[in-house]
């Protein structure tokens, strides 16, 4: 599926996940799959990260940032 903006693509993906609420969605955003040193995870994913000794939380939760054109910032 192709959507015109990142915001619309994320909304469509969440809509297609039957039985998953947006607040309960376990989402991981990776900017570059060749560099997995840093990634953004949703709040619902934090317990998994905190249990994994190979991962650490660098900063606390914050809302996803979208530009005026709907692209992820």
C-alpha positions in Angstrom: 0.0 0.0 0.0 1.3 3.5 -0.8 0.1 6.6 0.9 0.9 10.2 0.1 2.4 11.0 3.6 4.1 9.2 6.4 1.3 10.2 8.8 -1.3 8.7 6.5 0.8 5.5 6.0 1.1 5.0 9.7 -2.6 5.6 10.2 -3.4 3.1 7.5 -1.1 0.5 8.9 -2.6 0.8 12.4 -6.1 0.6 10.9 -5.2 -2.7 9.2 -4.0 -4.3 12.4 -7.3 -5.7 13.7 -7.6 -5.7 17.5 -4.6 -3.3 18.0 -5.3 0.1 19.4 -3.0 3.0 18.4 -1.9 3.3 22.0 -1.2 -0.4 22.3 0.7 -0.7 19.0 4.2 -2.0 19.3 6.0 0.1 16.7 9.7 0.4 16.0 11.0 3.1 13.7 14.5 2.5 12.2 16.0 5.3 10.1 18.6 3.1 8.5 18.6 -0.7 8.6 22.4 -0.7 8.1 22.8 1.3 11.4 20.7 -0.2 14.1 22.5 1.5 16.9 19.5 3.8 17.5 15.8 3.4 16.9 12.6 4.9 18.1 10.1 2.6 19.8 6.5 3.2 20.9 5.5 3.3 24.6 3.9 -0.1 24.2 7.3 -1.5 23.1 9.3 -0.1 26.1 8.8 -3.1 28.5 10.4 -5.3 25.9 13.3 -2.9 25.5 13.8 -2.6 29.2 13.9 -6.4 29.6 16.6 -6.8 27.0 20.1 -6.5 28.4 21.5 -5.6 24.9 19.2 -2.5 24.6 18.9 0.7 26.7 16.5 3.6 26.8 18.3 6.8 25.8 15.3 9.2 26.3 11.8 9.0 27.6 8.6 8.9 25.6 7.5 11.8 23.4 5.0 12.2 20.6 5.9 11.4 17.0 6.8 14.6 15.2 5.3 15.2 11.7 6.0 18.2 9.5 3.3 20.3 7.9 3.4 18.0 4.9 2.8 14.9 7.0 6.3 13.5 6.8 8.0 12.1 9.9 10.6 14.6 11.3 
